[in-house]
Amino acid sequence: MIDAGIQVLIAEDDDDDYYIFSLALAESSYKVILTRAENGKILLQLLDRELPDIVFLDMLMPECGGQQCLKTIRANKRFDSLPVIVYTSLRDLENIEYCYREGSNLFVIKPDSFTDLKNILQRVLAIDWKKTMYYPPRAEFVLKAS
């Protein structure tokens, strides 16, 4: 079987954030096929059609925000094995706790540097999501640049 690459779906309404994310992925050591949903409504429609390997979910989106998307995804048994990585500029404890409680696999605060973003994406892609669903302890839930 030919490895087509890791199917990544990102829900991101900001064009600049999406562009930087796509550049960082392109520089990773993994072959990645990236699809974008510009809002939460489109994300849910795309998930109904095809299951990606990983979803990166922005919290601040129009037409169904990140919290509602996460809740909808985790309420559907079809998505039980889908890794959902929150990817947001929000840093407050309330949002972090919400995402942890509602079943996000990791919480990534959008880093300030391109190098940090590349490093974080490399770490997320290195997890073998097909073999194991990774739910880290609370202390390791927020993924930071190392």
N, CA, C and O atoms as a GROMACS GRO file, in nm:
protein
  584
    1MET      N    1   0.084  -0.119   0.000
    1MET     CA    2   0.000   0.000   0.000
    1MET      C    3   0.088   0.125   0.000
    1MET      O    4   0.184   0.133   0.078
    2ILE      N    5   0.058   0.218  -0.083
    2ILE     CA    6   0.135   0.342  -0.093
    2ILE      C    7   0.091   0.437   0.017
    2ILE      O    8  -0.028   0.460   0.038
    3ASP      N    9   0.190   0.493   0.087
    3ASP     CA   10   0.160   0.589   0.193
    3ASP      C   11   0.138   0.727   0.130
    3ASP      O   12   0.232   0.790   0.082
    4ALA      N   13   0.013   0.771   0.132
    4ALA     CA   14  -0.021   0.900   0.073
    4ALA      C   15   0.021   1.016   0.162
    4ALA      O   16   0.029   1.130   0.117
    5GLY      N   17   0.048   0.988   0.287
    5GLY     CA   18   0.084   1.093   0.381
    5GLY      C   19  -0.019   1.107   0.490
    5GLY      O   20  -0.123   1.040   0.488
    6ILE      N   21   0.009   1.194   0.583
    6ILE     CA   22  -0.081   1.220   0.695
    6ILE      C   23  -0.185   1.321   0.650
    6ILE      O   24  -0.151   1.431   0.607
    7GLN      N   25  -0.310   1.284   0.661
    7GLN     CA   26  -0.421   1.372   0.624
    7GLN      C   27  -0.450   1.465   0.743
    7GLN      O   28  -0.497   1.421   0.847
    8VAL      N   29  -0.421   1.593   0.726
    8VAL     CA   30  -0.443   1.692   0.830
    8VAL      C   31  -0.554   1.787   0.785
    8VAL      O   32  -0.551   1.840   0.675
    9LEU      N   33  -0.650   1.806   0.874
    9LEU     CA   34  -0.757   1.902   0.849
    9LEU      C   35  -0.744   2.012   0.954
    9LEU      O   36  -0.745   1.984   1.074
   10ILE      N   37  -0.732   2.135   0.909
   10ILE     CA   38  -0.724   2.248   1.002
   10ILE      C   39  -0.847   2.335   0.987
   10ILE      O   40  -0.886   2.373   0.877
   11ALA      N   41  -0.907   2.368   1.101
   11ALA     CA   42  -1.017   2.464   1.104
   11ALA      C   43  -0.956   2.596   1.148
   11ALA      O   44  -0.924   2.615   1.265
   12GLU      N   45  -0.940   2.686   1.053
   12GLU     CA   46  -0.872   2.814   1.078
   12GLU      C   47  -0.931   2.920   0.986
   12GLU      O   48  -0.924   2.907   0.864
   13ASP      N   49  -0.988   3.025   1.045
   13ASP     CA   50  -1.049   3.130   0.964
   13ASP      C   51  -0.952   3.240   0.924
   13ASP      O   52  -0.979   3.314   0.830
   14ASP      N   53  -0.839   3.251   0.994
   14ASP     CA   54  -0.743   3.357   0.965
   14ASP      C   55  -0.647   3.314   0.854
   14ASP      O   56  -0.575   3.215   0.869
   15ASP      N   57  -0.645   3.388   0.742
   15ASP     CA   58  -0.562   3.352   0.627
   15ASP      C   59  -0.413   3.350   0.661
   15ASP      O   60  -0.341   3.259   0.619
   16ASP      N   61  -0.366   3.448   0.737
   16ASP     CA   62  -0.224   3.454   0.772
   16ASP      C   63  -0.185   3.336   0.861
   16ASP      O   64  -0.081   3.273   0.838
   17ASP      N   65  -0.266   3.306   0.961
   17ASP     CA   66  -0.237   3.192   1.049
   17ASP      C   67  -0.235   3.061   0.970
   17ASP      O   68  -0.150   2.976   0.992
   18TYR      N   69  -0.329   3.046   0.877
   18TYR     CA   70  -0.332   2.927   0.794
   18TYR      C   71  -0.207   2.917   0.708
   18TYR      O   72  -0.147   2.810   0.697
   19TYR      N   73  -0.167   3.027   0.647
   19TYR     CA   74  -0.050   3.028   0.560
   19TYR      C   75   0.076   2.988   0.637
   19TYR      O   76   0.154   2.905   0.590
   20ILE      N   77   0.096   3.046   0.754
   20ILE     CA   78   0.213   3.015   0.836
   20ILE      C   79   0.210   2.867   0.879
   20ILE      O   80   0.313   2.800   0.877
   21PHE      N   81   0.092   2.818   0.918
   21PHE     CA   82   0.075   2.678   0.956
   21PHE      C   83   0.113   2.587   0.839
   21PHE      O   84   0.185   2.488   0.857
   22SER      N   85   0.065   2.620   0.719
   22SER     CA   86   0.092   2.536   0.602
   22SER      C   87   0.241   2.538   0.567
   22SER      O   88   0.296   2.435   0.527
   23LEU      N   89   0.307   2.651   0.582
   23LEU     CA   90   0.452   2.658   0.556
   23LEU      C   91   0.528   2.572   0.657
   23LEU      O   92   0.621   2.501   0.620
   24ALA      N   93   0.489   2.579   0.783
   24ALA     CA   94   0.556   2.500   0.887
   24ALA      C   95   0.538   2.351   0.861
   24ALA      O   96   0.631   2.273   0.878
   25LEU      N   97   0.418   2.311   0.820
   25LEU     CA   98   0.393   2.170   0.788
   25LEU      C   99   0.479   2.125   0.670
   25LEU      O  100   0.533   2.015   0.670
   26ALA      N  101   0.490   2.211   0.570
   26ALA     CA  102   0.567   2.178   0.451
   26ALA      C  103   0.715   2.155   0.484
   26ALA      O  104   0.784   2.081   0.414
   27GLU      N  105   0.762   2.218   0.591
   27GLU     CA  106   0.902   2.202   0.631
   27GLU      C  107   0.922   2.088   0.731
   27GLU      O  108   1.034   2.065   0.776
   28SER      N  109   0.815   2.018   0.766
   28SER     CA  110   0.830   1.905   0.858
   28SER      C  111   0.891   1.787   0.784
   28SER      O  112   0.902   1.788   0.662
   29SER      N  113   0.931   1.687   0.859
   29SER     CA  114   0.991   1.568   0.798
   29SER      C  115   0.885   1.467   0.756
   29SER      O  116   0.919   1.356   0.713
   30TYR      N  117   0.758   1.504   0.767
   30TYR     CA  118   0.648   1.414   0.733
   30TYR      C  119   0.580   1.460   0.605
   30TYR      O  120   0.574   1.580   0.575
   31LYS      N  121   0.530   1.364   0.530
   31LYS     CA  122   0.449   1.396   0.413
   31LYS      C  123   0.307   1.422   0.464
   31LYS      O  124   0.245   1.336   0.526
   32VAL      N  125   0.257   1.542   0.437
   32VAL     CA  126   0.127   1.584   0.490
   32VAL      C  127   0.040   1.636   0.377
   32VAL      O  128   0.085   1.711   0.292
   33ILE      N  129  -0.085   1.594   0.378
   33ILE     CA  130  -0.185   1.649   0.288
   33ILE      C  131  -0.275   1.736   0.374
   33ILE      O  132  -0.343   1.686   0.464
   34LEU      N  133  -0.275   1.866   0.348
   34LEU     CA  134  -0.345   1.962   0.432
   34LEU      C  135  -0.474   2.008   0.366
   34LEU      O  136  -0.476   2.045   0.249
   35THR      N  137  -0.581   2.006   0.443
   35THR     CA  138  -0.711   2.057   0.400
   35THR      C  139  -0.753   2.163   0.501
   35THR      O  140  -0.726   2.151   0.621
   36ARG      N  141  -0.818   2.267   0.452
   36ARG     CA  142  -0.861   2.376   0.539
   36ARG      C  143  -1.012   2.391   0.541
   36ARG      O  144  -1.079   2.381   0.438
   37ALA      N  145  -1.063   2.414   0.661
   37ALA     CA  146  -1.202   2.455   0.680
   37ALA      C  147  -1.196   2.597   0.734
   37ALA      O  148  -1.132   2.621   0.837
   38GLU      N  149  -1.261   2.691   0.667
   38GLU     CA  150  -1.253   2.832   0.708
   38GLU      C  151  -1.339   2.866   0.828
   38GLU      O  152  -1.327   2.974   0.885
   39ASN      N  153  -1.427   2.774   0.866
   39ASN     CA  154  -1.508   2.796   0.987
   39ASN      C  155  -1.556   2.661   1.039
   39ASN      O  156  -1.535   2.557   0.977
   40GLY      N  157  -1.619   2.665   1.155
   40GLY     CA  158  -1.662   2.541   1.220
   40GLY      C  159  -1.769   2.466   1.144
   40GLY      O  160  -1.772   2.343   1.145
   41LYS      N  161  -1.855   2.538   1.078
   41LYS     CA  162  -1.961   2.473   1.000
   41LYS      C  163  -1.902   2.391   0.886
   41LYS      O  164  -1.943   2.277   0.862
   42ILE      N  165  -1.805   2.448   0.816
   42ILE     CA  166  -1.739   2.377   0.707
   42ILE      C  167  -1.660   2.258   0.762
   42ILE      O  168  -1.658   2.151   0.700
   43LEU      N  169  -1.597   2.275   0.877
   43LEU     CA  170  -1.524   2.164   0.940
   43LEU      C  171  -1.616   2.044   0.960
   43LEU      O  172  -1.581   1.932   0.922
   44LEU      N  173  -1.730   2.066   1.019
   44LEU     CA  174  -1.822   1.956   1.046
   44LEU      C  175  -1.874   1.892   0.917
   44LEU      O  176  -1.894   1.770   0.912
   45GLN      N  177  -1.894   1.972   0.814
   45GLN     CA  178  -1.935   1.917   0.684
   45GLN      C  179  -1.825   1.830   0.624
   45GLN      O  180  -1.853   1.722   0.572
   46LEU      N  181  -1.701   1.876   0.633
   46LEU     CA  182  -1.589   1.797   0.580
   46LEU      C  183  -1.571   1.667   0.657
   46LEU      O  184  -1.541   1.564   0.597
   47LEU      N  185  -1.590   1.672   0.787
   47LEU     CA  186  -1.576   1.550   0.868
   47LEU      C  187  -1.684   1.448   0.834
   47LEU      O  188  -1.661   1.327   0.843
   48ASP      N  189  -1.801   1.496   0.796
   48ASP     CA  190  -1.907   1.403   0.756
   48ASP      C  191  -1.872   1.329   0.627
   48ASP      O  192  -1.919   1.218   0.605
   49ARG      N  193  -1.791   1.392   0.543
   49ARG     CA  194  -1.753   1.331   0.415
   49ARG      C  195  -1.634   1.237   0.426
   49ARG      O  196  -1.634   1.128   0.370
   50GLU      N  197  -1.531   1.280   0.500
   50GLU     CA  198  -1.408   1.201   0.508
   50GLU      C  199  -1.337   1.229   0.640
   50GLU      O  200  -1.332   1.342   0.687
   51LEU      N  201  -1.283   1.123   0.698
   51LEU     CA  202  -1.213   1.134   0.825
   51LEU      C  203  -1.063   1.157   0.800
   51LEU      O  204  -0.998   1.073   0.738
   52PRO      N  205  -1.009   1.268   0.848
   52PRO     CA  206  -0.865   1.290   0.835
   52PRO      C  207  -0.791   1.209   0.943
   52PRO      O  208  -0.853   1.142   1.025
   53ASP      N  209  -0.659   1.218   0.941
   53ASP     CA  210  -0.579   1.153   1.045
   53ASP      C  211  -0.573   1.240   1.171
   53ASP      O  212  -0.569   1.187   1.282
   54ILE      N  213  -0.571   1.371   1.153
   54ILE     CA  214  -0.562   1.466   1.265
   54ILE      C  215  -0.642   1.591   1.230
   54ILE      O  216  -0.644   1.635   1.115
   55VAL      N  217  -0.708   1.647   1.331
   55VAL     CA  218  -0.775   1.777   1.316
   55VAL      C  219  -0.706   1.878   1.407
   55VAL      O  220  -0.684   1.851   1.525
   56PHE      N  221  -0.673   1.993   1.351
   56PHE     CA  222  -0.628   2.107   1.429
   56PHE      C  223  -0.745   2.205   1.434
   56PHE      O  224  -0.798   2.243   1.330
   57LEU      N  225  -0.783   2.244   1.553
   57LEU     CA  226  -0.906   2.320   1.573
   57LEU      C  227  -0.879   2.454   1.639
   57LEU      O  228  -0.836   2.460   1.755
   58ASP      N  229  -0.905   2.562   1.566
   58ASP     CA  230  -0.898   2.696   1.624
   58ASP      C  231  -1.022   2.717   1.710
   58ASP      O  232  -1.129   2.666   1.677
   59MET      N  233  -1.009   2.789   1.817
   59MET     CA  234  -1.122   2.813   1.906
   59MET      C  235  -1.208   2.931   1.861
   59MET      O  236  -1.330   2.931   1.880
   60LEU      N  237  -1.144   3.031   1.801
   60LEU     CA  238  -1.215   3.154   1.765
   60LEU      C  239  -1.248   3.154   1.617
   60LEU      O  240  -1.172   3.203   1.534
   61MET      N  241  -1.366   3.098   1.584
   61MET     CA  242  -1.408   3.090   1.444
   61MET      C  243  -1.554   3.132   1.431
   61MET      O  244  -1.633   3.118   1.524
   62PRO      N  245  -1.588   3.184   1.313
   62PRO     CA  246  -1.728   3.215   1.287
   62PRO      C  247  -1.807   3.088   1.256
   62PRO      O  248  -1.749   2.982   1.230
   63GLU      N  249  -1.938   3.099   1.259
   63GLU     CA  250  -2.028   2.990   1.220
   63GLU      C  251  -1.993   2.858   1.287
   63GLU      O  252  -1.952   2.763   1.220
   64CYS      N  253  -2.008   2.851   1.415
   64CYS     CA  254  -1.979   2.734   1.498
   64CYS      C  255  -1.834   2.744   1.546
   64CYS      O  256  -1.742   2.704   1.475
   65GLY      N  257  -1.816   2.796   1.664
   65GLY     CA  258  -1.683   2.816   1.721
   65GLY      C  259  -1.618   2.685   1.762
   65GLY      O  260  -1.679   2.578   1.755
   66GLY      N  261  -1.496   2.695   1.806
   66GLY     CA  262  -1.418   2.578   1.842
   66GLY      C  263  -1.477   2.496   1.956
   66GLY      O  264  -1.474   2.373   1.951
   67GLN      N  265  -1.531   2.564   2.058
   67GLN     CA  266  -1.590   2.488   2.169
   67GLN      C  267  -1.706   2.403   2.121
   67GLN      O  268  -1.717   2.286   2.158
   68GLN      N  269  -1.793   2.460   2.039
   68GLN     CA  270  -1.908   2.385   1.989
   68GLN      C  271  -1.863   2.272   1.896
   68GLN      O  272  -1.920   2.163   1.899
   69CYS      N  273  -1.762   2.297   1.813
   69CYS     CA  274  -1.710   2.193   1.724
   69CYS      C  275  -1.654   2.076   1.805
   69CYS      O  276  -1.682   1.960   1.775
   70LEU      N  277  -1.575   2.107   1.907
   70LEU     CA  278  -1.516   2.002   1.990
   70LEU      C  279  -1.626   1.919   2.056
   70LEU      O  280  -1.620   1.796   2.057
   71LYS      N  281  -1.725   1.987   2.109
   71LYS     CA  282  -1.836   1.916   2.174
   71LYS      C  283  -1.911   1.826   2.074
   71LYS      O  284  -1.946   1.713   2.107
   72THR      N  285  -1.935   1.878   1.954
   72THR     CA  286  -2.005   1.802   1.849
   72THR      C  287  -1.923   1.680   1.805
   72THR      O  288  -1.977   1.571   1.789
   73ILE      N  289  -1.793   1.701   1.786
   73ILE     CA  290  -1.706   1.591   1.744
   73ILE      C  291  -1.703   1.481   1.850
   73ILE      O  292  -1.717   1.363   1.818
   74ARG      N  293  -1.684   1.519   1.975
   74ARG     CA  294  -1.672   1.419   2.081
   74ARG      C  295  -1.805   1.353   2.116
   74ARG      O  296  -1.807   1.249   2.183
   75ALA      N  297  -1.916   1.411   2.074
   75ALA     CA  298  -2.048   1.349   2.098
   75ALA      C  299  -2.080   1.243   1.994
   75ALA      O  300  -2.176   1.167   2.011
   76ASN      N  301  -2.002   1.237   1.886
   76ASN     CA  302  -2.029   1.144   1.776
   76ASN      C  303  -1.932   1.026   1.784
   76ASN      O  304  -1.811   1.045   1.771
   77LYS      N  305  -1.983   0.907   1.804
   77LYS     CA  306  -1.901   0.785   1.817
   77LYS      C  307  -1.812   0.762   1.695
   77LYS      O  308  -1.705   0.704   1.706
   78ARG      N  309  -1.856   0.808   1.580
   78ARG     CA  310  -1.778   0.791   1.457
   78ARG      C  311  -1.641   0.858   1.467
   78ARG      O  312  -1.546   0.818   1.399
   79PHE      N  313  -1.632   0.959   1.551
   79PHE     CA  314  -1.508   1.035   1.565
   79PHE      C  315  -1.428   0.999   1.689
   79PHE      O  316  -1.336   1.072   1.727
   80ASP      N  317  -1.461   0.886   1.753
   80ASP     CA  318  -1.392   0.848   1.877
   80ASP      C  319  -1.240   0.836   1.861
   80ASP      O  320  -1.165   0.870   1.952
   81SER      N  321  -1.196   0.789   1.745
   81SER     CA  322  -1.052   0.770   1.725
   81SER      C  323  -0.985   0.888   1.654
   81SER      O  324  -0.869   0.879   1.615
   82LEU      N  325  -1.058   0.997   1.638
   82LEU     CA  326  -1.004   1.115   1.569
   82LEU      C  327  -0.928   1.205   1.666
   82LEU      O  328  -0.987   1.257   1.761
   83PRO      N  329  -0.798   1.223   1.644
   83PRO     CA  330  -0.724   1.316   1.730
   83PRO      C  331  -0.764   1.460   1.700
   83PRO      O  332  -0.762   1.503   1.584
   84VAL      N  333  -0.799   1.533   1.803
   84VAL     CA  334  -0.834   1.674   1.789
   84VAL      C  335  -0.733   1.755   1.870
   84VAL      O  336  -0.725   1.743   1.992
   85ILE      N  337  -0.658   1.837   1.799
   85ILE     CA  338  -0.556   1.922   1.860
   85ILE      C  339  -0.608   2.065   1.855
   85ILE      O  340  -0.626   2.122   1.747
   86VAL      N  341  -0.633   2.123   1.971
   86VAL     CA  342  -0.675   2.263   1.974
   86VAL      C  343  -0.553   2.348   1.939
   86VAL      O  344  -0.444   2.328   1.994
   87TYR      N  345  -0.572   2.441   1.847
   87TYR     CA  346  -0.466   2.528   1.797
   87TYR      C  347  -0.520   2.671   1.802
   87TYR      O  348  -0.595   2.712   1.714
   88THR      N  349  -0.480   2.745   1.906
   88THR     CA  350  -0.548   2.872   1.933
   88THR      C  351  -0.454   2.976   1.993
   88THR      O  352  -0.346   2.944   2.042
   89SER      N  353  -0.498   3.100   1.986
   89SER     CA  354  -0.424   3.208   2.052
   89SER      C  355  -0.472   3.227   2.196
   89SER      O  356  -0.411   3.302   2.271
   90LEU      N  357  -0.580   3.160   2.233
   90LEU     CA  358  -0.631   3.171   2.370
   90LEU      C  359  -0.537   3.103   2.468
   90LEU      O  360  -0.488   2.993   2.442
   91ARG      N  361  -0.512   3.170   2.579
   91ARG     CA  362  -0.418   3.118   2.678
   91ARG      C  363  -0.480   3.100   2.816
   91ARG      O  364  -0.413   3.055   2.909
   92ASP      N  365  -0.606   3.136   2.828
   92ASP     CA  366  -0.667   3.137   2.962
   92ASP      C  367  -0.699   2.996   3.011
   92ASP      O  368  -0.730   2.906   2.933
   93LEU      N  369  -0.690   2.981   3.141
   93LEU     CA  370  -0.711   2.852   3.205
   93LEU      C  371  -0.851   2.797   3.179
   93LEU      O  372  -0.869   2.676   3.169
   94GLU      N  373  -0.949   2.884   3.169
   94GLU     CA  374  -1.087   2.840   3.147
   94GLU      C  375  -1.101   2.764   3.015
   94GLU      O  376  -1.163   2.658   3.011
   95ASN      N  377  -1.043   2.816   2.907
   95ASN     CA  378  -1.049   2.748   2.778
   95ASN      C  379  -0.966   2.619   2.778
   95ASN      O  380  -1.008   2.518   2.721
   96ILE      N  381  -0.850   2.623   2.840
   96ILE     CA  382  -0.766   2.503   2.849
   96ILE      C  383  -0.841   2.393   2.923
   96ILE      O  384  -0.845   2.279   2.878
   97GLU      N  385  -0.901   2.426   3.036
   97GLU     CA  386  -0.976   2.328   3.114
   97GLU      C  387  -1.096   2.275   3.036
   97GLU      O  388  -1.124   2.155   3.040
   98TYR      N  389  -1.165   2.362   2.965
   98TYR     CA  390  -1.280   2.320   2.885
   98TYR      C  391  -1.236   2.216   2.782
   98TYR      O  392  -1.298   2.110   2.769
   99CYS      N  393  -1.131   2.246   2.708
   99CYS     CA  394  -1.084   2.156   2.602
   99CYS      C  395  -1.035   2.023   2.659
   99CYS      O  396  -1.057   1.918   2.599
  100TYR      N  397  -0.971   2.028   2.773
  100TYR     CA  398  -0.924   1.905   2.838
  100TYR      C  399  -1.044   1.819   2.879
  100TYR      O  400  -1.047   1.698   2.854
  101ARG      N  401  -1.140   1.882   2.941
  101ARG     CA  402  -1.260   1.813   2.990
  101ARG      C  403  -1.344   1.757   2.876
  101ARG      O  404  -1.403   1.650   2.890
  102GLU      N  405  -1.349   1.828   2.763
  102GLU     CA  406  -1.434   1.786   2.651
  102GLU      C  407  -1.367   1.688   2.554
  102GLU      O  408  -1.428   1.647   2.456
  103GLY      N  409  -1.241   1.652   2.581
  103GLY     CA  410  -1.182   1.544   2.504
  103GLY      C  411  -1.083   1.582   2.395
  103GLY      O  412  -1.053   1.500   2.309
  104SER      N  413  -1.033   1.705   2.398
  104SER     CA  414  -0.926   1.739   2.305
  104SER      C  415  -0.803   1.657   2.344
  104SER      O  416  -0.782   1.629   2.462
  105ASN      N  417  -0.722   1.620   2.246
  105ASN     CA  418  -0.604   1.540   2.275
  105ASN      C  419  -0.485   1.624   2.321
  105ASN      O  420  -0.408   1.581   2.407
  106LEU      N  421  -0.471   1.742   2.264
  106LEU     CA  422  -0.365   1.834   2.303
  106LEU      C  423  -0.415   1.977   2.284
  106LEU      O  424  -0.510   2.001   2.210
  107PHE      N  425  -0.351   2.070   2.352
  107PHE     CA  426  -0.384   2.212   2.343
  107PHE      C  427  -0.257   2.284   2.305
  107PHE      O  428  -0.160   2.285   2.380
  108VAL      N  429  -0.256   2.346   2.186
  108VAL     CA  430  -0.140   2.418   2.137
  108VAL      C  431  -0.174   2.566   2.131
  108VAL      O  432  -0.267   2.608   2.061
  109ILE      N  433  -0.098   2.646   2.205
  109ILE     CA  434  -0.112   2.791   2.196
  109ILE      C  435  -0.025   2.836   2.078
  109ILE      O  436   0.094   2.805   2.073
  110LYS      N  437  -0.086   2.908   1.986
  110LYS     CA  438  -0.012   2.950   1.866
  110LYS      C  439   0.117   3.019   1.908
  110LYS      O  440   0.114   3.121   1.976
  111PRO      N  441   0.231   2.963   1.866
  111PRO     CA  442   0.359   3.020   1.910
  111PRO      C  443   0.391   3.150   1.837
  111PRO      O  444   0.336   3.180   1.731
  112ASP      N  445   0.482   3.225   1.896
  112ASP     CA  446   0.522   3.353   1.839
  112ASP      C  447   0.626   3.340   1.729
  112ASP      O  448   0.642   3.431   1.648
  113SER      N  449   0.696   3.226   1.725
  113SER     CA  450   0.800   3.212   1.622
  113SER      C  451   0.769   3.094   1.530
  113SER      O  452   0.706   2.996   1.569
  114PHE      N  453   0.815   3.108   1.408
  114PHE     CA  454   0.797   3.004   1.306
  114PHE      C  455   0.872   2.877   1.347
  114PHE      O  456   0.821   2.766   1.328
  115THR      N  457   0.990   2.891   1.402
  115THR     CA  458   1.070   2.777   1.446
  115THR      C  459   0.996   2.700   1.556
  115THR      O  460   0.993   2.577   1.554
  116ASP      N  461   0.937   2.771   1.650
  116ASP     CA  462   0.860   2.705   1.756
  116ASP      C  463   0.741   2.629   1.697
  116ASP      O  464   0.711   2.518   1.740
  117LEU      N  465   0.672   2.690   1.600
  117LEU     CA  466   0.559   2.622   1.536
  117LEU      C  467   0.606   2.494   1.467
  117LEU      O  468   0.542   2.390   1.480
  118LYS      N  469   0.716   2.502   1.394
  118LYS     CA  470   0.769   2.382   1.327
  118LYS      C  471   0.800   2.272   1.429
  118LYS      O  472   0.768   2.155   1.407
  119ASN      N  473   0.862   2.309   1.539
  119ASN     CA  474   0.896   2.211   1.643
  119ASN      C  475   0.772   2.147   1.704
  119ASN      O  476   0.768   2.026   1.725
  120ILE      N  477   0.672   2.228   1.732
  120ILE     CA  478   0.548   2.176   1.790
  120ILE      C  479   0.478   2.081   1.691
  120ILE      O  480   0.435   1.973   1.729
  121LEU      N  481   0.468   2.122   1.565
  121LEU     CA  482   0.403   2.037   1.465
  121LEU      C  483   0.480   1.906   1.447
  121LEU      O  484   0.419   1.800   1.430
  122GLN      N  485   0.611   1.912   1.449
  122GLN     CA  486   0.693   1.792   1.438
  122GLN      C  487   0.661   1.695   1.552
  122GLN      O  488   0.651   1.574   1.531
  123ARG      N  489   0.645   1.747   1.674
  123ARG     CA  490   0.613   1.663   1.789
  123ARG      C  491   0.474   1.602   1.778
  123ARG      O  492   0.454   1.486   1.813
  124VAL      N  493   0.377   1.680   1.730
  124VAL     CA  494   0.241   1.628   1.715
  124VAL      C  495   0.238   1.519   1.607
  124VAL      O  496   0.175   1.415   1.627
  125LEU      N  497   0.304   1.542   1.496
  125LEU     CA  498   0.304   1.445   1.387
  125LEU      C  499   0.382   1.319   1.422
  125LEU      O  500   0.357   1.214   1.362
  126ALA      N  501   0.473   1.327   1.516
  126ALA     CA  502   0.553   1.210   1.555
  126ALA      C  503   0.471   1.110   1.637
  126ALA      O  504   0.511   0.994   1.649
  127ILE      N  505   0.360   1.151   1.693
  127ILE     CA  506   0.275   1.060   1.769
  127ILE      C  507   0.206   0.965   1.672
  127ILE      O  508   0.150   1.009   1.572
  128ASP      N  509   0.211   0.837   1.701
  128ASP     CA  510   0.146   0.738   1.614
  128ASP      C  511  -0.002   0.730   1.652
  128ASP      O  512  -0.043   0.642   1.728
  129TRP      N  513  -0.080   0.821   1.599
  129TRP     CA  514  -0.221   0.833   1.635
  129TRP      C  515  -0.302   0.711   1.594
  129TRP      O  516  -0.405   0.682   1.655
  130LYS      N  517  -0.258   0.638   1.492
  130LYS     CA  518  -0.333   0.521   1.447
  130LYS      C  519  -0.320   0.404   1.544
  130LYS      O  520  -0.410   0.320   1.552
  131LYS      N  521  -0.210   0.398   1.616
  131LYS     CA  522  -0.189   0.287   1.709
  131LYS      C  523  -0.244   0.317   1.847
  131LYS      O  524  -0.287   0.225   1.917
  132THR      N  525  -0.244   0.441   1.885
  132THR     CA  526  -0.291   0.474   2.019
  132THR      C  527  -0.349   0.614   2.022
  132THR      O  528  -0.295   0.706   1.962
  133MET      N  529  -0.457   0.629   2.093
  133MET     CA  530  -0.509   0.764   2.115
  133MET      C  531  -0.434   0.821   2.234
  133MET      O  532  -0.430   0.760   2.341
  134TYR      N  533  -0.377   0.935   2.217
  134TYR     CA  534  -0.292   0.996   2.317
  134TYR      C  535  -0.371   1.100   2.394
  134TYR      O  536  -0.407   1.206   2.340
  135TYR      N  537  -0.398   1.070   2.520
  135TYR     CA  538  -0.461   1.165   2.611
  135TYR      C  539  -0.364   1.187   2.725
  135TYR      O  540  -0.361   1.109   2.820
  136PRO      N  541  -0.284   1.291   2.717
  136PRO     CA  542  -0.181   1.311   2.818
  136PRO      C  543  -0.241   1.352   2.953
  136PRO      O  544  -0.355   1.397   2.960
  137PRO      N  545  -0.163   1.335   3.060
  137PRO     CA  546  -0.208   1.389   3.188
  137PRO      C  547  -0.220   1.541   3.178
  137PRO      O  548  -0.157   1.603   3.093
  138ARG      N  549  -0.299   1.599   3.264
  138ARG     CA  550  -0.327   1.743   3.260
  138ARG      C  551  -0.199   1.826   3.251
  138ARG      O  552  -0.196   1.928   3.182
  139ALA      N  553  -0.095   1.785   3.321
  139ALA     CA  554   0.030   1.861   3.325
  139ALA      C  555   0.100   1.865   3.189
  139ALA      O  556   0.183   1.953   3.166
  140GLU      N  557   0.067   1.771   3.098
  140GLU     CA  558   0.132   1.765   2.967
  140GLU      C  559   0.035   1.799   2.854
  140GLU      O  560   0.069   1.783   2.736
  141PHE      N  561  -0.084   1.846   2.888
  141PHE     CA  562  -0.189   1.872   2.789
  141PHE      C  563  -0.158   1.992   2.700
  141PHE      O  564  -0.183   1.988   2.580
  142VAL      N  565  -0.103   2.099   2.758
  142VAL     CA  566  -0.068   2.218   2.680
  142VAL      C  567   0.071   2.196   2.623
  142VAL      O  568   0.169   2.187   2.697
  143LEU      N  569   0.078   2.188   2.491
  143LEU     CA  570   0.205   2.163   2.423
  143LEU      C  571   0.273   2.296   2.396
  143LEU      O  572   0.219   2.385   2.331
  144LYS      N  573   0.394   2.307   2.450
  144LYS     CA  574   0.470   2.433   2.436
  144LYS      C  575   0.596   2.406   2.357
  144LYS      O  576   0.643   2.293   2.349
  145ALA      N  577   0.650   2.513   2.300
  145ALA     CA  578   0.778   2.501   2.229
  145ALA      C  579   0.884   2.459   2.329
  145ALA      O  580   0.885   2.504   2.444
  146SER      N  581   0.974   2.372   2.284
  146SER     CA  582   1.079   2.326   2.377
  146SER      C  583   1.213   2.383   2.339
  146SER      O  584   1.313   2.355   2.406
   0.00000   0.00000   0.00000
